[in-house]
Amino acid sequence: MVQMHLYIGEEDLDTIKEFKKIAAREGKPTSQILKEFMRDYIKKHGEGNPNFSIEKWVKDPKFQAFPTLGEDPRKYALQDYTNKDLAELRVKTRHWDAYVKAEMLKRDDLWRIA
Protein backbone atom coordinates (compact mmCIF):
# COMPACT_ATOMS: atom_id res chain seq x y z
CA MET A 1 0.00 0.00 0.00
CA VAL A 2 1.20 3.52 -0.79
CA GLN A 3 0.39 6.45 1.44
CA MET A 4 -0.52 9.83 0.09
CA HIS A 5 -0.36 13.00 2.15
CA LEU A 6 -2.70 15.91 1.59
CA TYR A 7 -1.86 19.31 3.01
CA ILE A 8 -4.87 21.47 3.78
CA GLY A 9 -4.71 25.20 4.39
CA GLU A 10 -6.69 26.91 7.11
CA GLU A 11 -9.10 28.26 4.50
CA ASP A 12 -10.21 24.70 3.62
CA LEU A 13 -10.70 23.27 7.11
CA ASP A 14 -14.48 23.75 6.97
CA THR A 15 -14.54 21.91 3.64
CA ILE A 16 -12.64 18.96 5.14
CA LYS A 17 -14.94 18.85 8.19
CA GLU A 18 -18.01 18.81 5.95
CA PHE A 19 -16.44 16.17 3.68
CA LYS A 20 -15.75 13.89 6.65
CA LYS A 21 -19.25 14.46 8.04
CA ILE A 22 -20.90 13.50 4.73
CA ALA A 23 -18.62 10.47 4.29
CA ALA A 24 -19.53 9.25 7.79
CA ARG A 25 -23.24 9.77 7.10
CA GLU A 26 -22.89 7.69 3.92
CA GLY A 27 -20.83 5.05 5.74
CA LYS A 28 -17.85 5.42 3.40
CA PRO A 29 -14.22 5.89 4.35
CA THR A 30 -12.87 9.21 3.08
CA SER A 31 -10.04 7.34 1.37
CA GLN A 32 -12.57 5.35 -0.67
CA ILE A 33 -14.31 8.54 -1.81
CA LEU A 34 -11.00 10.15 -2.76
CA LYS A 35 -9.94 7.05 -4.73
CA GLU A 36 -13.29 7.05 -6.56
CA PHE A 37 -12.83 10.73 -7.34
CA MET A 38 -9.31 10.14 -8.67
CA ARG A 39 -10.47 7.27 -10.93
CA ASP A 40 -13.32 9.38 -12.26
CA TYR A 41 -11.02 12.36 -12.78
CA ILE A 42 -8.57 10.21 -14.74
CA LYS A 43 -11.39 8.89 -16.95
CA LYS A 44 -12.61 12.39 -17.69
CA HIS A 45 -9.28 14.16 -18.08
CA GLY A 46 -6.64 11.50 -18.71
CA GLU A 47 -6.49 11.81 -22.46
CA GLY A 48 -7.35 15.48 -22.51
CA ASN A 49 -9.44 16.80 -25.34
CA PRO A 50 -7.62 15.95 -28.58
CA ASN A 51 -9.59 18.62 -30.42
CA PHE A 52 -8.45 21.38 -28.08
CA SER A 53 -5.03 20.45 -26.76
CA ILE A 54 -3.17 23.13 -24.84
CA GLU A 55 -0.52 23.26 -27.58
CA LYS A 56 -2.99 25.04 -29.88
CA TRP A 57 -3.17 27.99 -27.48
CA VAL A 58 0.57 27.98 -26.92
CA LYS A 59 1.31 28.09 -30.66
CA ASP A 60 -1.51 30.52 -31.48
CA PRO A 61 -2.79 32.72 -28.64
CA LYS A 62 -5.73 33.79 -30.85
CA PHE A 63 -6.92 30.17 -31.21
CA GLN A 64 -10.57 29.79 -30.19
CA ALA A 65 -12.29 26.54 -29.39
CA PHE A 66 -15.78 25.96 -30.72
CA PRO A 67 -18.49 25.79 -28.09
CA THR A 68 -19.50 22.43 -26.70
CA LEU A 69 -23.05 21.37 -27.50
CA GLY A 70 -24.05 20.99 -23.87
CA GLU A 71 -23.02 24.50 -22.91
CA ASP A 72 -25.11 27.65 -22.95
CA PRO A 73 -24.02 29.44 -26.13
CA ARG A 74 -24.64 32.85 -24.55
CA LYS A 75 -21.49 32.49 -22.48
CA TYR A 76 -19.29 32.72 -25.57
CA ALA A 77 -18.03 36.06 -26.85
CA LEU A 78 -19.09 35.51 -30.45
CA GLN A 79 -17.90 38.98 -31.39
CA ASP A 80 -14.37 37.59 -31.02
CA TYR A 81 -14.96 34.91 -33.67
CA THR A 82 -14.10 35.53 -37.29
CA ASN A 83 -16.83 35.45 -39.93
CA LYS A 84 -15.28 32.22 -41.21
CA ASP A 85 -15.46 30.63 -37.74
CA LEU A 86 -19.07 31.75 -37.28
CA ALA A 87 -20.04 30.30 -40.66
CA GLU A 88 -18.29 27.02 -39.82
CA LEU A 89 -20.05 26.89 -36.45
CA ARG A 90 -23.44 27.34 -38.17
CA VAL A 91 -22.67 24.51 -40.60
CA LYS A 92 -21.60 22.18 -37.79
CA THR A 93 -24.73 22.91 -35.75
CA ARG A 94 -26.91 22.22 -38.79
CA HIS A 95 -25.12 18.90 -39.30
CA TRP A 96 -25.70 17.98 -35.65
CA ASP A 97 -29.37 18.97 -35.92
CA ALA A 98 -29.87 16.80 -39.02
CA TYR A 99 -28.03 13.87 -37.48
CA VAL A 100 -30.06 14.00 -34.25
CA LYS A 101 -33.32 14.40 -36.15
CA ALA A 102 -32.51 11.33 -38.29
CA GLU A 103 -31.82 9.28 -35.16
CA MET A 104 -35.08 10.40 -33.57
CA LEU A 105 -36.95 9.47 -36.74
CA LYS A 106 -35.45 5.99 -36.57
CA ARG A 107 -36.81 5.74 -33.05
CA ASP A 108 -40.21 7.04 -34.14
CA ASP A 109 -39.71 9.90 -31.72
CA LEU A 110 -40.49 12.74 -34.09
CA TRP A 111 -43.06 14.26 -31.76
CA ARG A 112 -40.19 15.49 -29.57
CA ILE A 113 -38.60 17.49 -32.38
CA ALA A 114 -39.36 21.15 -31.96
C-alpha positions as CSV (number, residue, x, y, z in Angstrom):
1,M,0.0,0.0,0.0
2,V,1.2,3.5,-0.8
3,Q,0.4,6.5,1.4
4,M,-0.5,9.8,0.1
5,H,-0.4,13.0,2.1
6,L,-2.7,15.9,1.6
7,Y,-1.9,19.3,3.0
8,I,-4.9,21.5,3.8
9,G,-4.7,25.2,4.4
10,E,-6.7,26.9,7.1
11,E,-9.1,28.3,4.5
12,D,-10.2,24.7,3.6
13,L,-10.7,23.3,7.1
14,D,-14.5,23.7,7.0
15,T,-14.5,21.9,3.6
16,I,-12.6,19.0,5.1
17,K,-14.9,18.8,8.2
18,E,-18.0,18.8,6.0
19,F,-16.4,16.2,3.7
20,K,-15.7,13.9,6.7
21,K,-19.2,14.5,8.0
22,I,-20.9,13.5,4.7
23,A,-18.6,10.5,4.3
24,A,-19.5,9.2,7.8
25,R,-23.2,9.8,7.1
26,E,-22.9,7.7,3.9
27,G,-20.8,5.0,5.7
28,K,-17.9,5.4,3.4
29,P,-14.2,5.9,4.4
30,T,-12.9,9.2,3.1
31,S,-10.0,7.3,1.4
32,Q,-12.6,5.3,-0.7
33,I,-14.3,8.5,-1.8
34,L,-11.0,10.1,-2.8
35,K,-9.9,7.1,-4.7
36,E,-13.3,7.0,-6.6
37,F,-12.8,10.7,-7.3
38,M,-9.3,10.1,-8.7
39,R,-10.5,7.3,-10.9
40,D,-13.3,9.4,-12.3
41,Y,-11.0,12.4,-12.8
42,I,-8.6,10.2,-14.7
43,K,-11.4,8.9,-16.9
44,K,-12.6,12.4,-17.7
45,H,-9.3,14.2,-18.1
46,G,-6.6,11.5,-18.7
47,E,-6.5,11.8,-22.5
48,G,-7.4,15.5,-22.5
49,N,-9.4,16.8,-25.3
50,P,-7.6,16.0,-28.6
51,N,-9.6,18.6,-30.4
52,F,-8.4,21.4,-28.1
53,S,-5.0,20.5,-26.8
54,I,-3.2,23.1,-24.8
55,E,-0.5,23.3,-27.6
56,K,-3.0,25.0,-29.9
57,W,-3.2,28.0,-27.5
58,V,0.6,28.0,-26.9
59,K,1.3,28.1,-30.7
60,D,-1.5,30.5,-31.5
61,P,-2.8,32.7,-28.6
62,K,-5.7,33.8,-30.8
63,F,-6.9,30.2,-31.2
64,Q,-10.6,29.8,-30.2
65,A,-12.3,26.5,-29.4
66,F,-15.8,26.0,-30.7
67,P,-18.5,25.8,-28.1
68,T,-19.5,22.4,-26.7
69,L,-23.1,21.4,-27.5
70,G,-24.1,21.0,-23.9
71,E,-23.0,24.5,-22.9
72,D,-25.1,27.6,-23.0
73,P,-24.0,29.4,-26.1
74,R,-24.6,32.8,-24.6
75,K,-21.5,32.5,-22.5
76,Y,-19.3,32.7,-25.6
77,A,-18.0,36.1,-26.8
78,L,-19.1,35.5,-30.5
79,Q,-17.9,39.0,-31.4
80,D,-14.4,37.6,-31.0
81,Y,-15.0,34.9,-33.7
82,T,-14.1,35.5,-37.3
83,N,-16.8,35.4,-39.9
84,K,-15.3,32.2,-41.2
85,D,-15.5,30.6,-37.7
86,L,-19.1,31.8,-37.3
87,A,-20.0,30.3,-40.7
88,E,-18.3,27.0,-39.8
89,L,-20.1,26.9,-36.5
90,R,-23.4,27.3,-38.2
91,V,-22.7,24.5,-40.6
92,K,-21.6,22.2,-37.8
93,T,-24.7,22.9,-35.7
94,R,-26.9,22.2,-38.8
95,H,-25.1,18.9,-39.3
96,W,-25.7,18.0,-35.7
97,D,-29.4,19.0,-35.9
98,A,-29.9,16.8,-39.0
99,Y,-28.0,13.9,-37.5
100,V,-30.1,14.0,-34.2
101,K,-33.3,14.4,-36.1
102,A,-32.5,11.3,-38.3
103,E,-31.8,9.3,-35.2
104,M,-35.1,10.4,-33.6
105,L,-37.0,9.5,-36.7
106,K,-35.4,6.0,-36.6
107,R,-36.8,5.7,-33.1
108,D,-40.2,7.0,-34.1
109,D,-39.7,9.9,-31.7
110,L,-40.5,12.7,-34.1
111,W,-43.1,14.3,-31.8
112,R,-40.2,15.5,-29.6
113,I,-38.6,17.5,-32.4
114,A,-39.4,21.1,-32.0
